[in-house]
Amino acid sequence: MGIRIKINRFTVFKEFDIDFCEGINIIIGKNGVGKTHLLKMIFAMSTAMREQINVQTDNAETVKISPQMAQMKFESIFDTDQITAYMNIVGAKYEIFYDNDVIIKVVFVPEKEMLSHASGLLTMKKKYGSNMPFDLTLLDIIEKAQAWKLSDIPHIANEVTPSLEKVMNGTVEVRNDGSFWMKKNNGSAIPFSMEAEGPKRLGLLWQLLMNESIDKNTLLLWDEPEVSINPENIPVLVDAMLQMQRHGVKIIMATHSYNFARYFDILRKNSDNIQYYCLYTSDGGFTQYAKADSFAALNPNPIDDAGEKLYNDSIQKSLEDI
């Protein structure tokens, strides 16, 4: 077991206990079942753990990553076998368990593209501090991406970034004012605010690899990685994530895309460690989950169901037109 999280009485989770593999974990589910909340809770606890906070719950550090989580308190317990972290809010408790040799570094990539707003937002953060009306995740990813890339290309980046650069038609440049630019192969430079959304998503991954925000034993939490990616480039992103997993990066992601989820089964090697999860609402109105080793074996599977409905609707339409 690499990572396990237990949640009791928080939003859609009543008694929820889930464990993730040490490779790639792909979460699907309808809107409102808690996919993003789950990623954010793992981020909050992992971030606090990285800072090695070890205090009593009543005096613990507050981790604010959304209004719902604004009063969460953190404490961690370290022993020889695993690291256990607790977060508490009135009437609720959350626990996360790590093997001791598993991640201490964590990166959360939100669904929203944030690098186009980098300079202005971080200036506001310096002025307003914790009163900023943004999730921690939205500012944290800017700060991680703004770290300068290393003079020597990191090993994982050397394996992954060439394919990204082909799609981006260039590389990422961080300027002295903290702004992000796409430096194109023809010598031109385009600010992120004027670049297409898909290349910006890949550019963020490129930058995080080049500055070693993502390296071995990093936990990468990514909310809908496929957003704005041209379908023909989804295999490039999937292959990049498979390569990262082979070099020790742990990944937990949420997606609504059939193509994206399915390509992991198509491009995986036998040695790749991949687990699929579906979050769904139980009869009592709270979130449960099912898991499988392949996308096809996952049940329930609302992404597959939507595809089947489209197929049936198209057949029905064809029959009506006869």
C-alpha positions as a LaTeX table, in Angstrom:
\begin{tabular}{lrrr}
\hline
Residue & $x$ (\AA) & $y$ (\AA) & $z$ (\AA) \\
\hline
Met1 & 0.00 & 0.00 & 0.00 \\
Gly2 & 1.33 & 3.43 & $-0.94$ \\
Ile3 & $-1.35$ & 5.91 & 0.22 \\
Arg4 & $-4.59$ & 5.43 & 2.11 \\
Ile5 & $-7.12$ & 8.05 & 3.17 \\
Lys6 & $-10.06$ & 7.71 & 5.55 \\
Ile7 & $-12.80$ & 10.35 & 5.68 \\
Asn8 & $-15.65$ & 10.51 & 8.16 \\
Arg9 & $-18.48$ & 13.02 & 7.73 \\
Phe10 & $-17.19$ & 15.61 & 5.29 \\
Thr11 & $-19.38$ & 16.92 & 2.44 \\
Val12 & $-20.39$ & 13.82 & 0.41 \\
Phe13 & $-18.21$ & 11.43 & 2.43 \\
Lys14 & $-19.67$ & 9.69 & 5.47 \\
Glu15 & $-17.52$ & 6.62 & 6.15 \\
Phe16 & $-15.00$ & 6.52 & 3.31 \\
Asp17 & $-11.79$ & 4.49 & 3.27 \\
Ile18 & $-9.73$ & 4.29 & 0.07 \\
Asp19 & $-6.22$ & 3.10 & $-0.73$ \\
Phe20 & $-4.20$ & 4.07 & $-3.79$ \\
Cys21 & $-1.50$ & 2.15 & $-5.62$ \\
Glu22 & 2.07 & 3.47 & $-5.85$ \\
Gly23 & 1.76 & 4.14 & $-9.59$ \\
Ile24 & $-1.07$ & 5.84 & $-11.48$ \\
Asn25 & $-4.54$ & 6.16 & $-9.97$ \\
Ile26 & $-7.37$ & 7.29 & $-12.26$ \\
Ile27 & $-10.60$ & 8.50 & $-10.65$ \\
Ile28 & $-13.85$ & 8.88 & $-12.58$ \\
Gly29 & $-17.40$ & 9.68 & $-11.48$ \\
Lys30 & $-20.33$ & 11.97 & $-12.09$ \\
Asn31 & $-20.26$ & 15.61 & $-11.02$ \\
Gly32 & $-20.70$ & 16.18 & $-7.30$ \\
Val33 & $-19.36$ & 12.86 & $-6.01$ \\
Gly34 & $-16.26$ & 14.44 & $-4.43$ \\
Lys35 & $-13.42$ & 13.81 & $-6.87$ \\
Thr36 & $-11.87$ & 17.27 & $-6.46$ \\
His37 & $-12.55$ & 17.32 & $-2.71$ \\
Leu38 & $-10.66$ & 14.05 & $-2.38$ \\
Leu39 & $-7.65$ & 15.41 & $-4.27$ \\
Lys40 & $-7.66$ & 18.60 & $-2.21$ \\
Met41 & $-7.79$ & 16.73 & 1.09 \\
Ile42 & $-4.80$ & 14.61 & 0.08 \\
Phe43 & $-2.98$ & 17.78 & $-0.95$ \\
Ala44 & $-3.74$ & 19.57 & 2.31 \\
Met45 & $-2.59$ & 16.71 & 4.49 \\
Ser46 & 0.46 & 15.95 & 2.38 \\
Thr47 & 1.50 & 19.60 & 2.34 \\
Ala48 & 1.22 & 19.85 & 6.11 \\
Met49 & 3.11 & 16.58 & 6.47 \\
Arg50 & 5.90 & 17.89 & 4.28 \\
Glu51 & 6.33 & 20.78 & 6.69 \\
Gln52 & 6.69 & 18.13 & 9.43 \\
Ile53 & 4.05 & 19.61 & 11.67 \\
Asn54 & 3.78 & 17.37 & 14.74 \\
Val55 & 1.53 & 18.98 & 17.32 \\
Gln56 & $-1.59$ & 18.21 & 19.26 \\
Thr57 & $-4.85$ & 18.61 & 17.36 \\
Asp58 & $-6.14$ & 21.45 & 19.52 \\
Asn59 & $-3.12$ & 23.61 & 18.65 \\
Ala60 & $-2.49$ & 22.34 & 15.16 \\
Glu61 & $-1.71$ & 24.20 & 11.98 \\
Thr62 & $-4.72$ & 25.40 & 10.00 \\
Val63 & $-4.68$ & 24.30 & 6.36 \\
Lys64 & $-6.91$ & 26.47 & 4.18 \\
Ile65 & $-7.50$ & 25.23 & 0.65 \\
Ser66 & $-11.19$ & 25.99 & 0.23 \\
Pro67 & $-14.00$ & 27.57 & 2.27 \\
Gln68 & $-15.24$ & 24.12 & 3.27 \\
Met69 & $-11.81$ & 23.19 & 4.60 \\
Ala70 & $-10.94$ & 26.54 & 6.17 \\
Gln71 & $-10.99$ & 25.23 & 9.73 \\
Met72 & $-9.18$ & 21.94 & 9.21 \\
Lys73 & $-6.56$ & 21.20 & 11.85 \\
Phe74 & $-3.58$ & 18.97 & 11.19 \\
Glu75 & $-1.41$ & 16.69 & 13.24 \\
Ser76 & 0.98 & 13.95 & 12.21 \\
Ile77 & 2.38 & 10.88 & 13.90 \\
Phe78 & 5.58 & 9.26 & 12.69 \\
Asp79 & 6.49 & 5.67 & 13.50 \\
Thr80 & 8.74 & 3.00 & 12.02 \\
Asp81 & 6.20 & 1.57 & 9.60 \\
Gln82 & 4.11 & 4.43 & 8.33 \\
Ile83 & 3.26 & 8.12 & 8.64 \\
Thr84 & $-0.26$ & 8.93 & 9.79 \\
Ala85 & $-1.81$ & 12.39 & 9.47 \\
Tyr86 & $-5.10$ & 13.59 & 10.89 \\
Met87 & $-7.22$ & 16.56 & 9.92 \\
Asn88 & $-10.20$ & 17.55 & 12.03 \\
Ile89 & $-13.17$ & 19.84 & 11.66 \\
Val90 & $-16.24$ & 20.03 & 13.87 \\
Gly91 & $-17.97$ & 16.68 & 13.57 \\
Ala92 & $-15.54$ & 15.25 & 11.03 \\
Lys93 & $-12.20$ & 13.47 & 10.90 \\
Tyr94 & $-9.81$ & 12.64 & 8.08 \\
Glu95 & $-6.80$ & 10.38 & 8.17 \\
Ile96 & $-4.09$ & 9.70 & 5.62 \\
Phe97 & $-1.49$ & 6.94 & 5.82 \\
Tyr98 & 1.84 & 6.81 & 4.00 \\
Asp99 & 4.49 & 4.17 & 3.91 \\
Asn100 & 7.63 & 5.82 & 5.28 \\
Asp101 & 9.50 & 5.54 & 1.98 \\
Val102 & 6.69 & 7.15 & 0.00 \\
Ile103 & 6.30 & 10.80 & $-1.07$ \\
Ile104 & 6.99 & 13.79 & 1.05 \\
Lys105 & 6.74 & 16.22 & $-1.89$ \\
Val106 & 3.30 & 16.95 & $-3.38$ \\
Val107 & 2.13 & 18.92 & $-6.43$ \\
Phe108 & $-1.53$ & 19.76 & $-7.08$ \\
Val109 & $-2.44$ & 20.83 & $-10.63$ \\
Pro110 & $-5.91$ & 22.40 & $-10.60$ \\
Glu111 & $-8.38$ & 22.20 & $-13.45$ \\
Lys112 & $-8.10$ & 25.97 & $-13.91$ \\
Glu113 & $-5.14$ & 27.31 & $-15.90$ \\
Met114 & $-3.33$ & 29.71 & $-13.56$ \\
Leu115 & 0.02 & 30.62 & $-15.15$ \\
Ser116 & $-1.51$ & 33.31 & $-17.36$ \\
His117 & $-2.31$ & 35.24 & $-14.16$ \\
Ala118 & 0.94 & 34.51 & $-12.34$ \\
Ser119 & 2.43 & 37.96 & $-11.79$ \\
Gly120 & $-0.72$ & 39.69 & $-10.63$ \\
Leu121 & $-1.93$ & 36.97 & $-8.29$ \\
Leu122 & 1.35 & 36.52 & $-6.44$ \\
Thr123 & 1.64 & 40.29 & $-6.04$ \\
Met124 & $-1.83$ & 40.27 & $-4.48$ \\
Lys125 & $-0.83$ & 37.38 & $-2.21$ \\
Lys126 & 2.13 & 39.36 & $-0.87$ \\
Lys127 & $-0.22$ & 42.25 & $-0.10$ \\
Tyr128 & $-3.22$ & 40.42 & 1.30 \\
Gly129 & $-1.65$ & 37.19 & 2.62 \\
Ser130 & $-4.13$ & 34.62 & 3.93 \\
Asn131 & $-7.05$ & 36.94 & 3.11 \\
Met132 & $-6.67$ & 36.16 & $-0.59$ \\
Pro133 & $-10.03$ & 34.78 & $-1.88$ \\
Phe134 & $-8.40$ & 31.83 & $-3.66$ \\
Asp135 & $-7.76$ & 28.20 & $-2.84$ \\
Leu136 & $-4.20$ & 27.54 & $-1.77$ \\
Thr137 & $-3.95$ & 25.15 & $-4.72$ \\
Leu138 & $-4.42$ & 27.94 & $-7.26$ \\
Leu139 & $-1.51$ & 29.97 & $-5.88$ \\
Asp140 & 0.69 & 27.05 & $-4.93$ \\
Ile141 & 0.94 & 25.79 & $-8.51$ \\
Ile142 & 2.10 & 29.24 & $-9.69$ \\
Glu143 & 4.83 & 29.34 & $-7.05$ \\
Lys144 & 6.05 & 25.86 & $-7.96$ \\
Ala145 & 6.06 & 26.63 & $-11.67$ \\
Gln146 & 7.96 & 29.90 & $-11.17$ \\
Ala147 & 11.02 & 28.09 & $-9.81$ \\
Trp148 & 13.78 & 28.40 & $-12.38$ \\
Lys149 & 14.55 & 25.33 & $-14.44$ \\
Leu150 & 17.84 & 23.61 & $-13.69$ \\
Ser151 & 20.92 & 24.19 & $-15.83$ \\
Asp152 & 21.26 & 20.42 & $-16.29$ \\
Ile153 & 18.11 & 18.69 & $-17.51$ \\
Pro154 & 16.79 & 16.37 & $-14.76$ \\
His155 & 16.70 & 12.67 & $-15.60$ \\
Ile156 & 12.91 & 12.33 & $-15.68$ \\
Ala157 & 12.55 & 15.52 & $-17.72$ \\
Asn158 & 15.07 & 14.21 & $-20.21$ \\
Glu159 & 12.80 & 11.21 & $-20.80$ \\
Val160 & 9.48 & 13.06 & $-20.93$ \\
Thr161 & 9.88 & 16.62 & $-22.23$ \\
Pro162 & 10.96 & 15.98 & $-25.86$ \\
Ser163 & 7.49 & 14.67 & $-26.79$ \\
Leu164 & 5.85 & 17.61 & $-25.01$ \\
Glu165 & 8.04 & 20.10 & $-26.88$ \\
Lys166 & 6.88 & 18.69 & $-30.24$ \\
Val167 & 3.25 & 19.41 & $-29.38$ \\
Met168 & 4.06 & 22.78 & $-27.80$ \\
Asn169 & 6.31 & 23.69 & $-30.73$ \\
Gly170 & 8.70 & 25.20 & $-28.23$ \\
Thr171 & 9.63 & 25.47 & $-24.56$ \\
Val172 & 8.55 & 27.52 & $-21.52$ \\
Glu173 & 10.37 & 30.64 & $-20.36$ \\
Val174 & 9.87 & 32.31 & $-16.96$ \\
Arg175 & 10.85 & 35.97 & $-17.06$ \\
Asn176 & 12.20 & 38.11 & $-14.26$ \\
Asp177 & 8.77 & 39.55 & $-13.48$ \\
Gly178 & 7.45 & 36.01 & $-12.90$ \\
Ser179 & 5.43 & 35.88 & $-16.13$ \\
Phe180 & 5.31 & 32.79 & $-18.33$ \\
Trp181 & 6.06 & 32.78 & $-22.04$ \\
Met182 & 6.11 & 30.10 & $-24.72$ \\
Lys183 & 9.40 & 30.33 & $-26.60$ \\
Lys184 & 8.61 & 28.92 & $-30.05$ \\
Asn185 & 11.03 & 26.96 & $-32.21$ \\
Asn186 & 10.99 & 29.74 & $-34.85$ \\
Gly187 & 12.46 & 32.18 & $-32.31$ \\
Ser188 & 9.26 & 34.03 & $-31.44$ \\
Ala189 & 7.88 & 34.29 & $-27.90$ \\
Ile190 & 4.20 & 34.28 & $-26.92$ \\
Pro191 & 2.90 & 35.23 & $-23.44$ \\
Phe192 & 0.82 & 32.53 & $-21.82$ \\
Ser193 & $-2.20$ & 34.85 & $-21.91$ \\
Met194 & $-2.11$ & 34.63 & $-25.73$ \\
Glu195 & $-1.18$ & 30.94 & $-26.07$ \\
Ala196 & $-3.68$ & 28.17 & $-26.82$ \\
Glu197 & $-5.00$ & 26.33 & $-23.77$ \\
Gly198 & $-3.72$ & 22.87 & $-24.72$ \\
Pro199 & $-0.06$ & 23.86 & $-25.14$ \\
Lys200 & $-0.26$ & 25.78 & $-21.85$ \\
Arg201 & $-1.34$ & 22.60 & $-20.02$ \\
Leu202 & 1.58 & 20.69 & $-21.49$ \\
Gly203 & 3.86 & 23.67 & $-20.86$ \\
Leu204 & 3.02 & 23.59 & $-17.16$ \\
Leu205 & 3.99 & 19.91 & $-16.97$ \\
Trp206 & 7.19 & 20.68 & $-18.92$ \\
Gln207 & 8.15 & 23.43 & $-16.46$ \\
Leu208 & 7.42 & 21.34 & $-13.35$ \\
Leu209 & 9.65 & 18.59 & $-14.70$ \\
Met210 & 12.43 & 20.94 & $-15.73$ \\
Asn211 & 12.64 & 22.64 & $-12.30$ \\
Glu212 & 12.26 & 19.32 & $-10.43$ \\
Ser213 & 9.02 & 20.26 & $-8.75$ \\
Ile214 & 8.13 & 16.82 & $-10.09$ \\
Asp215 & 10.80 & 14.20 & $-9.55$ \\
Lys216 & 11.16 & 10.74 & $-8.04$ \\
Asn217 & 8.78 & 10.11 & $-5.13$ \\
Thr218 & 6.69 & 13.19 & $-5.88$ \\
Leu219 & 2.93 & 12.80 & $-5.47$ \\
Leu220 & 1.24 & 14.48 & $-8.43$ \\
Leu221 & $-2.45$ & 15.30 & $-7.91$ \\
Trp222 & $-4.05$ & 16.45 & $-11.17$ \\
Asp223 & $-7.66$ & 17.53 & $-11.63$ \\
Glu224 & $-8.77$ & 16.77 & $-15.20$ \\
Pro225 & $-5.39$ & 16.69 & $-17.00$ \\
Glu226 & $-7.09$ & 16.30 & $-20.38$ \\
Val227 & $-8.87$ & 19.69 & $-20.27$ \\
Ser228 & $-8.29$ & 21.64 & $-23.53$ \\
Ile229 & $-5.93$ & 18.98 & $-24.91$ \\
Asn230 & $-6.60$ & 18.19 & $-28.57$ \\
Pro231 & $-7.76$ & 14.54 & $-28.74$ \\
Glu232 & $-4.91$ & 13.67 & $-31.09$ \\
Asn233 & $-2.43$ & 14.80 & $-28.41$ \\
Ile234 & $-3.97$ & 12.85 & $-25.53$ \\
Pro235 & $-1.68$ & 9.83 & $-26.21$ \\
Val236 & 1.32 & 12.17 & $-25.78$ \\
Leu237 & 0.09 & 13.26 & $-22.35$ \\
Val238 & $-0.75$ & 9.69 & $-21.32$ \\
Asp239 & 2.66 & 8.44 & $-22.42$ \\
Ala240 & 4.33 & 11.26 & $-20.46$ \\
Met241 & 2.48 & 10.23 & $-17.30$ \\
Leu242 & 3.33 & 6.57 & $-17.82$ \\
Gln243 & 7.00 & 7.52 & $-18.20$ \\
Met244 & 6.84 & 9.58 & $-15.01$ \\
Gln245 & 5.32 & 6.65 & $-13.13$ \\
Arg246 & 8.15 & 4.39 & $-14.33$ \\
His247 & 10.60 & 6.85 & $-12.76$ \\
Gly248 & 8.98 & 6.88 & $-9.34$ \\
Val249 & 6.33 & 9.63 & $-9.61$ \\
Lys250 & 3.07 & 8.73 & $-7.87$ \\
Ile251 & $-0.04$ & 10.09 & $-9.61$ \\
Ile252 & $-3.67$ & 10.49 & $-8.53$ \\
Met253 & $-5.93$ & 12.18 & $-11.08$ \\
Ala254 & $-9.61$ & 12.79 & $-11.83$ \\
Thr255 & $-11.03$ & 12.72 & $-15.34$ \\
His256 & $-14.27$ & 12.75 & $-17.34$ \\
Ser257 & $-12.62$ & 11.74 & $-20.64$ \\
Tyr258 & $-13.09$ & 8.29 & $-22.19$ \\
Asn259 & $-10.12$ & 8.73 & $-24.54$ \\
Phe260 & $-7.81$ & 9.84 & $-21.77$ \\
Ala261 & $-8.76$ & 7.07 & $-19.33$ \\
Arg262 & $-8.79$ & 4.37 & $-21.99$ \\
Tyr263 & $-5.37$ & 5.25 & $-23.43$ \\
Phe264 & $-3.67$ & 4.19 & $-20.21$ \\
Asp265 & $-4.79$ & 0.61 & $-20.87$ \\
Ile266 & $-3.72$ & 0.88 & $-24.50$ \\
Leu267 & $-0.24$ & 2.33 & $-23.89$ \\
Arg268 & 0.65 & 0.65 & $-20.59$ \\
Lys269 & 3.35 & $-1.98$ & $-20.21$ \\
Asn270 & 2.82 & $-5.11$ & $-18.14$ \\
Ser271 & 5.06 & $-3.67$ & $-15.44$ \\
Asp272 & 3.09 & $-0.41$ & $-15.12$ \\
Asn273 & 1.13 & 0.01 & $-11.89$ \\
Ile274 & $-2.31$ & 1.45 & $-12.74$ \\
Gln275 & $-5.56$ & 1.43 & $-10.77$ \\
Tyr276 & $-8.99$ & 2.75 & $-11.81$ \\
Tyr277 & $-11.61$ & 4.06 & $-9.38$ \\
Cys278 & $-15.22$ & 5.13 & $-9.82$ \\
Leu279 & $-16.80$ & 7.35 & $-7.16$ \\
Tyr280 & $-20.57$ & 7.00 & $-7.05$ \\
Thr281 & $-23.48$ & 7.93 & $-4.80$ \\
Ser282 & $-24.86$ & 5.15 & $-2.62$ \\
Asp283 & $-28.53$ & 4.69 & $-1.75$ \\
Gly284 & $-27.93$ & 6.72 & 1.39 \\
Gly285 & $-26.74$ & 9.70 & $-0.62$ \\
Phe286 & $-23.04$ & 9.44 & 0.34 \\
Thr287 & $-20.09$ & 8.63 & $-1.88$ \\
Gln288 & $-18.75$ & 5.10 & $-2.25$ \\
Tyr289 & $-16.23$ & 3.73 & $-4.72$ \\
Ala290 & $-15.43$ & 0.74 & $-6.89$ \\
Lys291 & $-11.99$ & $-0.07$ & $-8.28$ \\
Ala292 & $-10.49$ & $-2.24$ & $-11.00$ \\
Asp293 & $-7.18$ & $-2.93$ & $-12.69$ \\
Ser294 & $-8.48$ & $-1.86$ & $-16.10$ \\
Phe295 & $-10.92$ & 0.70 & $-17.42$ \\
Ala296 & $-13.06$ & $-1.95$ & $-19.12$ \\
Ala297 & $-13.45$ & $-3.88$ & $-15.85$ \\
Leu298 & $-14.58$ & $-0.85$ & $-13.84$ \\
Asn299 & $-18.20$ & $-1.06$ & $-12.69$ \\
Pro300 & $-20.07$ & 1.25 & $-12.39$ \\
Asn301 & $-18.58$ & 3.30 & $-15.21$ \\
Pro302 & $-20.51$ & 6.49 & $-16.09$ \\
Ile303 & $-18.05$ & 7.39 & $-18.87$ \\
Asp304 & $-18.76$ & 4.09 & $-20.63$ \\
Asp305 & $-22.47$ & 4.51 & $-19.97$ \\
Ala306 & $-22.45$ & 7.92 & $-21.64$ \\
Gly307 & $-20.68$ & 6.47 & $-24.68$ \\
Glu308 & $-23.19$ & 3.65 & $-24.90$ \\
Lys309 & $-26.07$ & 6.13 & $-24.68$ \\
Leu310 & $-24.57$ & 8.18 & $-27.52$ \\
Tyr311 & $-24.28$ & 5.04 & $-29.62$ \\
Asn312 & $-27.86$ & 3.99 & $-28.92$ \\
Asp313 & $-29.16$ & 7.51 & $-29.60$ \\
Ser314 & $-27.33$ & 7.59 & $-32.93$ \\
Ile315 & $-28.85$ & 4.22 & $-33.91$ \\
Gln316 & $-32.29$ & 5.48 & $-32.93$ \\
Lys317 & $-31.77$ & 8.65 & $-34.97$ \\
Ser318 & $-30.72$ & 6.59 & $-38.01$ \\
Leu319 & $-33.85$ & 4.43 & $-37.72$ \\
Glu320 & $-36.05$ & 7.53 & $-37.52$ \\
Asp321 & $-34.51$ & 8.91 & $-40.70$ \\
Ile322 & $-35.25$ & 5.77 & $-42.72$ \\
\hline
\end{tabular}
